[in-house]
Amino acid sequence: MQEIRAFGPFRYNKKKGGLVMDIYRKHGYKDRKDYLESLALEFGLPKRVVFTAANMLGKNEDFDGLLTILEDATW
């Protein structure tokens, strides 16, 4: 198993040959799972709903489109 070293909001990526920004750490979350679980609590939705929507939209929509979908789901 590959060791992952984290440096604040950065993590070491061997494939990219250096430190890369981890968007989830930048926003105060441990990882994507931690972020999605917090959204489920914040919006009062089941985790499976949040994780399904997140997987359908993809990681690039986690801080934009996903929030819109979850807001709409609470109406």
Number of C-alpha atoms within 10 A of each C-alpha: 3 5 8 9 11 15 12 11 17 17 16 17 15 12 6 8 8 10 15 15 15 19 16 19 19 13 12 12 16 14 14 16 12 13 17 20 16 15 19 17 12 10 14 12 15 12 15 12 13 23 17 11 17 21 13 11 14 12 13 10 14 19 13 10 16 23 17 12 14 20 11 9 13 9 5
